[in-house]
Amino acid sequence: MTLARFLCDRLPLLLLYSGSSALVLLFLWLGLHFRGVGLTVSEIAYMAILQAFAAFLYLAYDYIRHRLLYRQLKTSGKDFDDVLRIMSPVTGEEEALVRRLHDMHRVYATELLKHRQSQERHLEYVQMWVHQMKTPVSVIALLLQQPPDTAEPERIQVETDRKWLHFMLQQLISNALKYSRLTGRTGLSLDLRVRREGRAVLLQVEDEGIGIPPEDLPRIFEPFFTGENGRLTKEASGMGLYLVKQVLDRLGHRIEVSSCPGEGTTVTIVFETRSLTKLT
């Protein structure tokens, strides 16, 4: 705020002060005049100058104490978070206004965060759908060709979500078959095992594929990361393990991956032993 704008905002106060000062001088002159005591023009001018100087001191003090607030208002740009820079209210009204601005910023920031999270979830679901559509027909055929296991399996129960468990298994088996096919060898096996280990239940998908290079292992859960093996097939999207990890994090489970290049990969899902969904 400029000095001219500051004075313009205080114009009603200046006019009121000037009028009251003139009335005080007038009543003083009349009172002394009726008592036979006269005031010279210089004496009246001197008192008017003193009153004007008092007004000047007040305006200077008022402007100085508001200067930091004016500077903050001037330097705050169009960025959403700039309102948080306004931190120096002087009067009670200004303090209430700044507090209200901060409250509104907090509410809008919360709503904006919810909106962004909703957009991210929507994008993940879209990416998930696209990744599902990329499951090759050859992999589906391989799944159908697996002979049924006639042995009676042990019934183990874990607490999880049946729909998302089916999705994760589909991703892991699809990856295992896809990268096993790149070896060019025949007679390879894919093992799907469920076993107990202490208080946990482990669901393992083990293949005899090309394996994952050690330098790629730390990044396999990053979105769109395909690594060295992903460059060998056009079906790689870099979203399969990322989506599996996101689902497991939301369900409270863990995932572990161990791999040896040229020998295969083992993906382990770790469940806590609380019963709900049967793994058979």
C-alpha positions as CSV (number, residue, x, y, z in Angstrom):
1,M,0.0,0.0,0.0
2,T,1.3,3.4,-1.0
3,L,1.5,6.4,1.4
4,A,-1.1,8.2,-0.7
5,R,-3.5,5.3,-0.4
6,F,-2.8,5.1,3.4
7,L,-3.7,8.8,3.8
8,C,-6.7,8.5,1.6
9,D,-8.0,5.6,3.9
10,R,-7.5,7.9,6.9
11,L,-9.1,10.9,5.3
12,P,-12.4,10.7,7.3
13,L,-10.4,10.5,10.5
14,L,-8.2,13.5,9.4
15,L,-11.3,15.5,8.6
16,L,-12.9,14.6,12.0
17,Y,-9.7,15.6,13.8
18,S,-9.3,18.8,11.9
19,G,-13.0,19.8,12.6
20,S,-12.8,19.0,16.3
21,S,-9.5,20.9,16.6
22,A,-11.0,24.0,14.9
23,L,-14.0,23.8,17.2
24,V,-11.7,23.6,20.3
25,L,-9.7,26.6,19.1
26,L,-13.0,28.5,18.4
27,F,-14.4,27.8,21.9
28,L,-11.1,28.7,23.5
29,W,-11.0,32.0,21.6
30,L,-14.6,32.8,22.5
31,G,-14.1,31.9,26.2
32,L,-11.0,34.1,26.5
33,H,-12.6,36.9,24.5
34,F,-15.6,37.2,26.8
35,R,-13.2,37.3,29.7
36,G,-11.4,40.2,28.2
37,V,-8.4,38.2,27.2
38,G,-7.5,38.2,23.6
39,L,-5.5,35.8,21.5
40,T,-3.3,36.9,18.7
41,V,-3.2,35.2,15.3
42,S,0.3,33.9,15.9
43,E,-0.9,32.2,19.1
44,I,-3.8,30.6,17.4
45,A,-1.5,29.5,14.5
46,Y,0.9,28.0,17.1
47,M,-1.8,25.9,18.7
48,A,-3.0,24.8,15.3
49,I,0.5,23.8,14.4
50,L,0.9,21.7,17.6
51,Q,-2.4,19.9,16.8
52,A,-1.3,19.2,13.3
53,F,2.1,17.9,14.5
54,A,0.3,15.6,16.9
55,A,-1.8,14.3,14.0
56,F,1.4,13.8,12.0
57,L,3.0,11.8,14.8
58,Y,0.0,9.5,15.0
59,L,-0.2,8.9,11.3
60,A,3.5,8.2,11.1
61,Y,3.3,5.7,14.0
62,D,0.2,4.1,12.5
63,Y,1.9,3.7,9.1
64,I,5.1,2.3,10.5
65,R,3.3,-0.4,12.6
66,H,1.3,-1.4,9.5
67,R,4.2,-1.3,7.1
68,L,5.2,-5.0,7.6
69,L,1.6,-6.1,6.9
70,Y,1.5,-3.9,3.8
71,R,4.8,-5.4,2.5
72,Q,3.5,-8.9,3.0
73,L,0.3,-8.1,1.1
74,K,2.3,-6.5,-1.7
75,T,4.8,-9.4,-2.1
76,S,2.2,-12.2,-1.9
77,G,1.7,-13.2,-5.5
78,K,-0.9,-15.4,-7.2
79,D,0.3,-18.7,-5.7
80,F,-2.2,-20.5,-3.5
81,D,0.2,-20.7,-0.5
82,D,1.2,-17.0,-0.6
83,V,-1.7,-16.3,1.8
84,L,0.4,-18.0,4.5
85,R,3.0,-15.3,4.2
86,I,0.6,-12.8,5.7
87,M,1.5,-13.1,9.4
88,S,1.6,-9.6,10.9
89,P,-1.8,-8.2,11.7
90,V,-1.9,-5.1,13.9
91,T,-5.5,-4.4,14.8
92,G,-8.1,-6.9,16.0
93,E,-10.0,-6.7,12.7
94,E,-6.8,-7.5,10.8
95,E,-6.0,-10.4,13.1
96,A,-9.5,-11.8,12.6
97,L,-9.2,-11.4,8.8
98,V,-5.8,-13.1,8.7
99,R,-7.0,-15.9,10.9
100,R,-10.0,-16.4,8.5
101,L,-7.7,-16.4,5.5
102,H,-5.5,-19.1,7.0
103,D,-8.6,-21.2,8.0
104,M,-9.9,-20.9,4.4
105,H,-6.4,-21.9,3.1
106,R,-6.4,-25.0,5.3
107,V,-9.8,-26.0,4.2
108,Y,-9.1,-25.6,0.5
109,A,-5.7,-27.3,0.9
110,T,-7.4,-30.3,2.5
111,E,-10.0,-30.4,-0.3
112,L,-7.3,-30.1,-2.9
113,L,-5.3,-32.9,-1.4
114,K,-8.5,-35.1,-1.4
115,H,-9.1,-34.2,-5.0
116,R,-5.5,-35.0,-6.0
117,Q,-5.6,-38.3,-4.2
118,S,-8.9,-39.1,-5.9
119,Q,-7.3,-38.3,-9.3
120,E,-4.3,-40.5,-8.4
121,R,-6.6,-43.4,-7.5
122,H,-8.6,-43.0,-10.7
123,L,-5.3,-42.9,-12.7
124,E,-4.2,-46.1,-11.0
125,Y,-7.4,-47.8,-11.8
126,V,-7.2,-46.7,-15.4
127,Q,-3.6,-47.9,-15.6
128,M,-4.7,-51.2,-13.9
129,W,-7.4,-51.7,-16.5
130,V,-4.9,-50.9,-19.4
131,H,-2.4,-53.4,-17.9
132,Q,-5.1,-56.0,-17.6
133,M,-6.0,-55.6,-21.3
134,K,-2.3,-56.2,-22.1
135,T,-2.4,-59.8,-20.7
136,P,-1.3,-61.8,-23.8
137,V,-3.6,-64.4,-25.3
138,S,-0.6,-66.9,-25.3
139,V,-0.3,-66.5,-21.5
140,I,-4.1,-67.2,-21.1
141,A,-3.6,-70.3,-23.2
142,L,-0.7,-71.5,-21.1
143,L,-2.9,-71.0,-18.0
144,L,-5.6,-73.1,-19.5
145,Q,-3.1,-75.9,-20.4
146,Q,-2.0,-76.4,-16.9
147,P,-3.1,-79.9,-15.8
148,P,-5.3,-80.1,-12.7
149,D,-3.6,-81.0,-9.4
150,T,-5.4,-84.1,-8.1
151,A,-3.7,-84.0,-4.7
152,E,-5.8,-82.8,-1.8
153,P,-4.1,-79.5,-0.7
154,E,-3.9,-78.3,2.9
155,R,-6.5,-75.7,3.6
156,I,-5.0,-72.5,4.9
157,Q,-7.0,-69.4,5.6
158,V,-5.8,-65.8,5.7
159,E,-7.5,-62.5,6.1
160,T,-7.5,-60.5,2.8
161,D,-9.7,-59.4,-0.1
162,R,-10.7,-62.2,-2.5
163,K,-11.1,-59.9,-5.5
164,W,-7.7,-58.2,-5.1
165,L,-6.0,-61.5,-4.3
166,H,-7.3,-62.9,-7.6
167,F,-6.0,-59.8,-9.3
168,M,-2.5,-60.0,-7.7
169,L,-2.2,-63.7,-8.6
170,Q,-3.1,-63.0,-12.1
171,Q,-0.4,-60.4,-12.4
172,L,2.3,-62.6,-10.8
173,I,1.4,-65.6,-12.9
174,S,1.2,-63.6,-16.0
175,N,4.7,-62.1,-15.3
176,A,6.1,-65.5,-14.5
177,L,4.8,-67.1,-17.7
178,K,5.8,-64.1,-19.8
179,Y,9.4,-64.0,-18.7
180,S,9.8,-67.8,-18.6
181,R,8.9,-67.9,-22.3
182,L,11.8,-65.5,-23.1
183,T,14.3,-68.2,-22.1
184,G,13.4,-70.2,-25.2
185,R,13.6,-73.4,-23.3
186,T,10.9,-76.0,-23.0
187,G,9.7,-78.1,-20.1
188,L,9.9,-75.2,-17.6
189,S,7.7,-75.3,-14.5
190,L,5.8,-72.7,-12.6
191,D,5.3,-73.4,-8.9
192,L,2.5,-71.9,-6.8
193,R,3.0,-72.7,-3.1
194,V,1.3,-71.8,0.2
195,R,3.0,-72.6,3.4
196,R,3.1,-71.5,7.0
197,E,6.2,-69.8,8.6
198,G,5.8,-69.0,12.2
199,R,2.8,-66.7,12.6
200,A,2.7,-65.8,8.9
201,V,1.4,-67.5,5.8
202,L,3.5,-67.3,2.6
203,L,2.1,-67.4,-0.8
204,Q,4.9,-68.0,-3.4
205,V,5.0,-67.9,-7.1
206,E,8.2,-69.4,-8.4
207,D,9.3,-69.6,-12.0
208,E,12.3,-70.8,-14.1
209,G,12.4,-67.7,-16.2
210,I,15.2,-65.3,-17.2
211,G,15.4,-63.8,-13.7
212,I,15.8,-60.2,-12.7
213,P,19.2,-58.4,-12.9
214,P,20.4,-57.4,-9.4
215,E,20.6,-53.7,-10.3
216,D,16.9,-53.7,-11.3
217,L,15.6,-55.4,-8.1
218,P,15.4,-52.2,-6.0
219,R,13.2,-50.5,-8.6
220,I,10.8,-53.2,-9.7
221,F,8.0,-51.6,-7.7
222,E,8.3,-48.2,-9.3
223,P,5.5,-47.3,-11.8
224,F,6.4,-47.7,-15.5
225,F,9.8,-49.3,-14.7
226,T,10.4,-52.2,-17.1
227,G,14.1,-52.7,-16.5
228,E,16.5,-54.7,-18.7
229,N,14.0,-57.6,-19.2
230,G,11.1,-55.3,-20.1
231,R,13.0,-54.2,-23.2
232,L,12.9,-57.7,-24.5
233,T,9.1,-57.8,-24.8
234,K,6.6,-55.3,-26.1
235,E,4.0,-56.6,-23.5
236,A,5.9,-55.0,-20.6
237,S,4.2,-52.0,-19.2
238,G,6.1,-51.5,-15.9
239,M,2.8,-51.4,-14.0
240,G,2.2,-55.0,-12.9
241,L,4.4,-55.2,-9.8
242,Y,3.7,-51.6,-8.9
243,L,0.0,-52.3,-8.8
244,V,0.5,-55.5,-6.8
245,K,2.6,-53.5,-4.3
246,Q,0.0,-50.8,-4.0
247,V,-2.8,-53.3,-3.3
248,L,-0.7,-55.2,-0.8
249,D,0.2,-51.9,1.1
250,R,-3.5,-51.0,1.3
251,L,-4.4,-54.5,2.5
252,G,-1.6,-54.5,5.1
253,H,0.4,-57.4,3.5
254,R,4.0,-57.6,2.4
255,I,5.7,-58.7,-0.8
256,E,9.3,-60.0,-1.2
257,V,11.1,-60.8,-4.4
258,S,14.2,-62.8,-4.8
259,S,15.8,-63.6,-8.2
260,C,18.8,-65.1,-9.8
261,P,19.5,-64.2,-13.5
262,G,19.2,-67.2,-15.8
263,E,17.6,-69.3,-13.1
264,G,14.3,-67.7,-12.2
265,T,12.3,-65.5,-9.8
266,T,10.4,-66.1,-6.6
267,V,7.7,-63.7,-5.5
268,T,6.4,-64.1,-1.9
269,I,3.3,-62.5,-0.5
270,V,3.3,-62.5,3.3
271,F,0.0,-62.7,5.2
272,E,-0.6,-62.4,8.9
273,T,-2.5,-65.5,10.1
274,R,-6.0,-64.1,10.5
275,S,-8.6,-66.2,8.8
276,L,-11.1,-65.0,6.2
277,T,-10.2,-66.2,2.6
278,K,-9.2,-69.7,1.9
279,L,-6.1,-70.4,-0.2
280,T,-6.5,-73.8,-1.7
